[in-house]
Amino acid sequence: MSEGEGIDIQAPYDPGNIFARILRGEIPGDRVHEDDDFIAFRDIAPQAPHHIVLIPRGEPPTSPAGIDASWEPLGGRMLRVAAAIARAQGLERSGYRLVLNCGPDAGQTVPHLHLHILGGAPLGPLA
């Protein structure tokens, strides 16, 4: 499937996906954070006043379904980095949402593990 139509969470990593291209600098992004393990940038189709996407460098699992025990240290760091980004964006006081989509039914469109940081307005309840 092409990006935008959903993904096959069992497919091997595609180094041509849009996030891999952003990591390589082939596609610009409005970066708000960068370190040895992650970059974060503003989403080009924001779903909230603040909508930041946090992605790991390299070739991570294509979705949360691919996370195994070897990913536990980096997964924990990913959550800490997301919280630090939310704090730096002024979202800590009013609240924010962290979202990991897994597969097409959840709306995942890019086959590269990523976390959405949403905030800046009431987001409403989930489920």
N, CA, C and O of each residue as an XYZ file, in Angstrom:
508
protein
N       0.843     -1.185      0.000
C       0.000      0.000      0.000
C       0.881      1.238      0.000
O       1.988      1.212      0.537
N       0.410      2.299     -0.585
C       1.176      3.543     -0.571
C       0.831      4.336      0.677
O      -0.212      4.128      1.297
N       1.737      5.260      1.039
C       1.476      6.093      2.199
C       0.189      6.857      1.985
O      -0.101      7.301      0.873
N      -0.574      7.011      3.032
C      -1.857      7.682      2.944
C      -3.007      6.702      2.852
O      -4.152      7.080      3.100
N      -2.732      5.434      2.498
C      -3.780      4.425      2.379
C      -3.766      3.438      3.537
O      -4.603      2.537      3.578
N      -2.860      3.578      4.457
C      -2.683      2.603      5.508
C      -1.456      1.776      5.183
O      -0.911      1.877      4.084
N      -1.023      0.970      6.117
C       0.205      0.218      5.915
C       0.017     -1.229      6.305
O      -0.936     -1.585      6.998
N       0.937     -2.057      5.852
C       0.999     -3.455      6.248
C       2.018     -3.541      7.378
O       3.217     -3.391      7.142
N       1.553     -3.781      8.598
C       2.466     -3.759      9.743
C       3.411     -4.956      9.751
O       4.340     -4.998     10.558
N       3.191     -5.925      8.872
C       4.083     -7.077      8.775
C       5.152     -6.894      7.700
O       6.074     -7.704      7.608
N       5.044     -5.852      6.891
C       5.992     -5.631      5.797
C       7.360     -5.256      6.351
O       7.449     -4.683      7.437
N       8.419     -5.568      5.624
C       9.747     -5.135      6.064
C       9.869     -3.615      5.995
O       9.090     -2.947      5.314
N      10.842     -3.089      6.699
C      11.058     -1.648      6.724
C      11.338     -1.130      5.319
O      12.112     -1.724      4.569
N      10.701     -0.019      4.973
C      10.888      0.620      3.668
C      11.726      1.878      3.866
O      11.219      2.864      4.401
N      13.005      1.876      3.448
C      13.849      3.058      3.643
C      13.431      4.249      2.780
O      14.013      5.328      2.897
N      12.439      4.068      1.922
C      11.932      5.175      1.118
C      10.728      5.863      1.742
O      10.165      6.776      1.137
N      10.314      5.442      2.958
C       9.138      6.084      3.560
C       9.445      7.545      3.890
O      10.605      7.937      4.021
N       8.393      8.330      4.018
C       8.564      9.780      4.178
C       9.367     10.150      5.418
O      10.126     11.118      5.382
N       9.222      9.405      6.518
C       9.982      9.738      7.721
C      11.462      9.417      7.533
O      12.315     10.162      8.018
N      11.782      8.337      6.847
C      13.177      8.029      6.545
C      13.780      9.128      5.678
O      14.942      9.496      5.854
N      13.001      9.644      4.756
C      13.475     10.722      3.886
C      13.667     12.017      4.682
O      14.602     12.769      4.410
N      12.804     12.285      5.651
C      12.981     13.449      6.524
C      14.263     13.280      7.342
O      15.044     14.223      7.478
N      14.478     12.083      7.884
C      15.695     11.826      8.658
C      16.957     12.064      7.838
O      17.955     12.564      8.356
N      16.912     11.707      6.566
C      18.084     11.885      5.698
C      18.207     13.313      5.174
O      19.180     13.631      4.490
N      17.247     14.175      5.479
C      17.292     15.561      5.024
C      16.813     15.748      3.598
O      16.991     16.826      3.030
N      16.210     14.730      3.003
C      15.698     14.830      1.634
C      14.400     15.636      1.569
O      14.070     16.222      0.538
N      13.678     15.655      2.675
C      12.423     16.407      2.784
C      12.571     17.302      4.005
O      12.910     16.816      5.084
N      12.324     18.602      3.856
C      12.463     19.481      5.022
C      11.336     19.252      6.024
O      10.254     18.782      5.673
N      11.608     19.586      7.247
C      10.608     19.517      8.291
C      10.871     20.624      9.295
O      12.012     21.044      9.487
N       9.811     21.092      9.932
C       9.938     22.129     10.958
C      10.312     21.426     12.264
O       9.444     21.118     13.081
N      11.599     21.176     12.452
C      12.084     20.403     13.591
C      12.011     21.221     14.883
O      12.368     22.399     14.925
N      11.537     20.550     15.930
C      11.472     21.184     17.247
C      12.391     20.482     18.243
O      12.622     20.990     19.340
N      12.911     19.326     17.867
C      13.822     18.577     18.742
C      14.677     17.681     17.869
O      14.241     17.159     16.843
N      15.929     17.522     18.323
C      16.835     16.611     17.630
C      17.891     16.158     18.616
O      18.494     16.979     19.306
N      18.120     14.849     18.688
C      19.202     14.304     19.498
C      19.746     13.064     18.789
O      19.398     12.807     17.637
N      20.583     12.307     19.462
C      21.204     11.144     18.820
C      20.208     10.051     18.461
O      20.457      9.276     17.537
N      19.088      9.972     19.168
C      18.130      8.893     18.968
C      16.855      9.294     18.220
O      16.236      8.459     17.560
N      16.459     10.574     18.320
C      15.154     10.998     17.802
C      15.223     12.356     17.131
O      16.129     13.152     17.374
N      14.233     12.596     16.274
C      13.920     13.957     15.854
C      12.421     14.134     16.026
O      11.654     13.172     15.994
N      12.025     15.380     16.207
C      10.609     15.718     16.312
C      10.368     16.939     15.446
O      11.186     17.856     15.389
N       9.224     16.931     14.771
C       8.889     18.026     13.859
C       7.389     18.250     13.878
O       6.616     17.373     14.266
N       6.990     19.443     13.454
C       5.571     19.770     13.398
C       4.907     19.010     12.253
O       5.442     18.937     11.147
N       3.747     18.452     12.533
C       2.993     17.705     11.523
C       2.501     18.665     10.442
O       2.075     19.776     10.754
N       2.555     18.251      9.177
C       2.126     19.130      8.080
C       0.605     19.191      7.953
O       0.078     20.054      7.250
N      -0.106     18.283      8.625
C      -1.574     18.297      8.635
C      -2.023     18.199     10.095
O      -2.557     17.171     10.511
N      -1.809     19.265     10.875
C      -2.039     19.181     12.318
C      -3.494     18.891     12.678
O      -4.431     19.399     12.062
N      -3.638     18.053     13.701
C      -4.955     17.691     14.230
C      -5.261     18.438     15.526
O      -6.305     18.219     16.139
N      -4.355     19.314     15.939
C      -4.512     20.141     17.142
C      -3.605     21.351     16.954
O      -2.728     21.331     16.090
N      -3.799     22.411     17.749
C      -2.917     23.576     17.613
C      -1.428     23.220     17.708
O      -0.602     23.788     16.992
N      -1.096     22.287     18.586
C       0.266     21.747     18.651
C       0.161     20.285     18.234
O      -0.503     19.490     18.899
N       0.813     19.938     17.140
C       0.843     18.545     16.676
C       2.258     18.272     16.196
O       2.669     18.701     15.118
N       2.979     17.551     17.022
C       4.385     17.250     16.768
C       4.533     15.747     16.621
O       3.914     14.975     17.354
N       5.358     15.337     15.666
C       5.626     13.922     15.435
C       7.051     13.630     15.901
O       8.000     14.303     15.498
N       7.185     12.620     16.751
C       8.484     12.199     17.278
C       8.844     10.866     16.633
O       8.093      9.896     16.736
N      10.001     10.822     15.964
C      10.413      9.595     15.282
C      11.821      9.190     15.711
O      12.689     10.036     15.927
N      12.028      7.878     15.829
C      13.383      7.407     16.110
C      14.234      7.417     14.839
O      13.731      7.243     13.730
N      15.501      7.620     15.029
C      16.449      7.547     13.912
C      16.632      6.079     13.507
O      16.225      5.168     14.228
N      17.240      5.874     12.363
C      17.545      4.522     11.915
C      16.344      3.847     11.302
O      15.467      4.496     10.731
N      16.315      2.530     11.427
C      15.226      1.729     10.877
C      14.491      1.034     12.020
O      14.744     -0.135     12.309
N      13.583      1.759     12.666
C      12.847      1.180     13.782
C      11.777      0.223     13.270
O      11.624      0.059     12.059
N      11.039     -0.409     14.173
C       9.883     -1.188     13.725
C       8.955     -0.294     12.899
O       8.953      0.927     13.055
N       8.174     -0.913     12.026
C       7.263     -0.131     11.196
C       6.041      0.345     11.974
O       5.346      1.263     11.540
N       5.779     -0.279     13.121
C       4.636      0.117     13.950
C       4.875     -0.382     15.370
O       5.830     -1.122     15.607
N       4.026      0.007     16.317
C       4.170     -0.515     17.677
C       4.112     -2.047     17.738
O       4.661     -2.642     18.665
N       3.458     -2.691     16.769
C       3.370     -4.154     16.765
C       4.737     -4.816     16.637
O       4.892     -5.976     17.018
N       5.725     -4.109     16.111
C       7.053     -4.666     15.927
C       8.002     -4.456     17.083
O       9.160     -4.870     17.020
N       7.529     -3.818     18.138
C       8.395     -3.562     19.291
C       8.598     -4.862     20.065
O       7.639     -5.566     20.379
N       9.856     -5.168     20.367
C      10.167     -6.333     21.196
C      10.985     -5.868     22.398
O      11.188     -4.670     22.592
N      11.450     -6.815     23.196
C      12.164     -6.478     24.433
C      13.410     -5.631     24.181
O      13.793     -4.828     25.032
N      14.038     -5.800     23.029
C      15.243     -5.018     22.745
C      14.941     -3.533     22.622
O      15.841     -2.698     22.716
N      13.682     -3.211     22.414
C      13.276     -1.820     22.238
C      12.888     -1.129     23.544
O      12.635      0.076     23.546
N      12.837     -1.854     24.631
C      12.373     -1.273     25.893
C      13.163     -0.035     26.324
O      12.540      0.965     26.678
N      14.498     -0.046     26.312
C      15.208      1.171     26.739
C      14.886      2.381     25.849
O      14.644      3.476     26.357
N      14.883      2.186     24.542
C      14.614      3.312     23.645
C      13.147      3.729     23.711
O      12.833      4.910     23.562
N      12.253      2.774     23.931
C      10.834      3.100     24.068
C      10.578      3.975     25.286
O       9.806      4.931     25.219
N      11.224      3.648     26.392
C      11.093      4.484     27.586
C      11.669      5.874     27.362
O      11.093      6.872     27.794
N      12.800      5.931     26.687
C      13.396      7.236     26.380
C      12.497      8.030     25.457
O      12.408      9.252     25.579
N      11.826      7.352     24.533
C      10.916      8.042     23.612
C       9.800      8.757     24.392
O       9.433      9.887     24.070
N       9.278      8.091     25.406
C       8.232      8.721     26.226
C       8.782      9.899     27.017
O       8.118     10.929     27.136
N       9.989      9.760     27.558
C      10.599     10.883     28.291
C      10.857     12.067     27.373
O      10.632     13.213     27.763
N      11.327     11.803     26.159
C      11.577     12.885     25.197
C      10.257     13.552     24.817
O      10.188     14.778     24.726
N       9.219     12.762     24.597
C       7.911     13.335     24.254
C       7.418     14.257     25.363
O       6.906     15.342     25.085
N       7.569     13.837     26.614
C       7.143     14.679     27.741
C       7.969     15.965     27.802
O       7.427     17.032     28.092
N       9.267     15.877     27.533
C      10.122     17.066     27.540
C       9.731     18.031     26.417
O       9.739     19.247     26.608
N       9.393     17.490     25.258
C       8.949     18.334     24.138
C       7.643     19.021     24.498
O       7.488     20.219     24.264
N       6.699     18.274     25.066
C       5.418     18.868     25.474
C       5.650     19.992     26.478
O       5.023     21.046     26.381
N       6.539     19.777     27.434
C       6.867     20.803     28.433
C       7.466     22.030     27.741
O       7.083     23.161     28.043
N       8.403     21.812     26.816
C       9.045     22.921     26.102
C       8.051     23.702     25.240
O       8.247     24.891     24.987
N       6.995     23.039     24.794
C       5.970     23.694     23.980
C       4.899     24.368     24.843
O       3.963     24.964     24.309
N       5.027     24.280     26.170
C       4.070     24.908     27.076
C       2.790     24.121     27.254
O       1.761     24.694     27.613
N       2.830     22.823     27.011
C       1.621     22.003     27.075
C       1.422     21.289     28.402
O       0.345     20.751     28.659
N       2.432     21.277     29.236
C       2.382     20.489     30.462
C       1.254     20.925     31.397
O       0.591     20.077     31.993
N       1.031     22.204     31.532
C       0.034     22.693     32.489
C      -1.396     22.347     32.076
O      -2.184     21.885     32.901
N      -1.737     22.570     30.800
C      -3.112     22.315     30.349
C      -3.340     20.873     29.918
O      -4.479     20.407     29.885
N      -2.279     20.173     29.590
C      -2.381     18.770     29.210
C      -2.107     18.542     27.736
O      -2.177     19.456     26.915
N      -1.797     17.309     27.432
C      -1.485     16.918     26.061
C      -1.792     15.440     25.907
O      -2.021     14.735     26.890
N      -1.794     14.983     24.680
C      -2.071     13.582     24.365
C      -0.890     13.024     23.586
O      -0.349     13.678     22.694
N      -0.495     11.788     23.941
C       0.515     11.050     23.193
C      -0.195      9.911     22.480
O      -0.955      9.167     23.099
N       0.049      9.771     21.177
C      -0.654      8.767     20.380
C       0.343      7.944     19.574
O       1.207      8.488     18.887
N       0.207      6.620     19.671
C       0.917      5.675     18.817
C      -0.144      4.918     18.029
O      -0.915      4.155     18.611
N      -0.195      5.114     16.734
C      -1.135      4.380     15.893
C      -0.471      3.099     15.407
O       0.731      3.073     15.143
N      -1.265      2.034     15.291
C      -0.740      0.735     14.868
C      -1.632      0.158     13.785
O      -2.693     -0.395     14.074
N      -1.202      0.288     12.539
C      -1.912     -0.322     11.418
C      -2.993      0.552     10.827
O      -3.332      1.607     11.363
N      -3.532      0.088      9.701
C      -4.489      0.899      8.943
C      -5.794      1.201      9.681
O      -6.338      2.293      9.517
N      -6.310      0.279     10.480
C      -7.562      0.552     11.195
C      -7.386      1.659     12.229
O      -8.353      2.326     12.599
N      -6.160      1.854     12.694
C      -5.876      2.923     13.656
C      -5.493      4.223     12.964
O      -5.316      5.247     13.623
N      -5.363      4.191     11.639
C      -5.029      5.395     10.896
C      -3.549      5.594     10.647
O      -3.141      6.668     10.204
N      -2.727      4.575     10.922
C      -1.295      4.714     10.660
C      -1.063      4.725      9.154
O      -1.513      3.830      8.440
N      -0.352      5.752      8.676
C      -0.118      5.878      7.236
C       1.351      5.845      6.845
O       1.672      5.743      5.661
N       2.255      5.930      7.832
C       3.689      5.893      7.524
C       4.299      4.681      8.229
O       4.155      4.545      9.444
N       4.977      3.799      7.490
C       5.545      2.581      8.083
C       6.883      2.823      8.776
O       7.909      2.265      8.386
N       6.855      3.652      9.796
C       8.026      3.986     10.610
C       7.453      4.329     11.980
O       6.651      5.256     12.098
N       7.850      3.602     13.010
C       7.338      3.862     14.352
C       7.405      5.362     14.646
O       8.439      5.995     14.435
N       6.303      5.922     15.133
C       6.278      7.337     15.468
C       5.218      7.610     16.523
O       4.259      6.856     16.684
N       5.420      8.708     17.235
C       4.536      9.095     18.317
C       4.060     10.521     18.053
O       4.864     11.407     17.760
N       2.753     10.736     18.158
C       2.172     12.072     17.978
C       2.033     12.732     19.343
O       1.598     12.101     20.307
N       2.404     13.994     19.419
C       2.224     14.821     20.608
C       1.200     15.884     20.229
O       1.462     16.723     19.368
N       0.035     15.848     20.871
C      -1.073     16.739     20.527
C      -1.467     17.569     21.735
O      -1.520     17.056     22.852
N      -1.743     18.846     21.519
C      -2.183     19.695     22.623
C      -2.468     21.101     22.148
O      -2.445     21.400     20.954
N      -2.740     21.962     23.125
C      -2.987     23.357     22.824
C      -4.451     23.726     22.780
O      -4.783     24.895     22.587
N      -5.337     22.760     22.952
C      -6.786     22.982     22.976
C      -7.426     21.733     23.560
O      -6.798     20.675     23.586
N      -8.675     21.838     24.031
C      -9.350     20.626     24.495
C      -9.444     19.609     23.359
O      -9.889     19.936     22.259
N      -9.025     18.385     23.632
C      -8.989     17.347     22.616
C     -10.184     16.408     22.686
O     -10.414     15.620     21.769
N     -10.924     16.489     23.746
C     -12.087     15.627     23.874
C     -11.701     14.241     24.363
O     -10.532     13.859     24.325
N     -12.689     13.499     24.820
C     -12.405     12.151     25.354
C     -12.109     11.168     24.221
O     -12.447     11.396     23.060
N     -11.475     10.086     24.600
C     -11.226      8.963     23.677
C     -12.004      7.763     24.171
O     -12.141      7.539     25.374
N     -12.502      7.010     23.237
C     -13.221      5.745     23.496
C     -14.187      5.847     24.624
O     -14.857      4.869     24.953
